[in-house]
Amino acid sequence: MKNKKMLDILQSKNIVIPLYLYRIYNKLNIKLDEFIFLMYLYNQGNNILFNLNLIEKDLGLDVKDVMAIISSLTDNNLIHLDVIKNDKKISEEYISLDDFYQKISLLIMEDVNNSGHEEIFQIIEKEFARTLSPIEYEIVKAWTESGISEELIKEALKEATFNGVSNLRYIDKILYEWSKKGIKNKEDVEKNRTSHKENKEEKLEVFEYNWLDDDE
């Protein structure tokens, strides 16, 4: 009955599950109802005020089920409870997802190391001067899994950097436009740049033509 309730909640689309979390679900070694409960917390952000009545109302679970899930997730080092004093110096319990985020990071890095594409992730992080987020890891992984070469990704990164943009969505747009043009490698990129430059020069010549000097 508990699983049925949790599945009903999931099907109602009130809980959003990012693709990268869906993919690593089996590696968390938890039950489906625990995963859905974890996603319920994830959708609310980190350090959620532990409001048992609200959780019961939102998920349609009784106190016993809620406490059992929290206990299991705590034992699996995915969440923990923190006691924090509010502005009125009253102690309140919060559910922290710090352990969950750390677990995700480790699983993603393990996935990256097993993919054989560690170098491209490192290059992008070096260029951005920061660590990629889990969603960004998924974006880069999707590029490599779709057959886009690391060489082409590096060229798109150069293009983005040249334009002063440190954003994977921008790079994704570049790769998409290149794909439509049939650009698959560095040589194709250079040919496209040369062609683009020549077209600009031709348009400039036409624009600067002095029609007033035309004898006809």
Summary of the structure (lengths in Angstrom):
residues: 216
radius of gyration: 25.7
end to end distance: 89.3
largest distance: 94.9
contacts: 536
relative contact order: 0.08
helix: 66%
strand: 6%
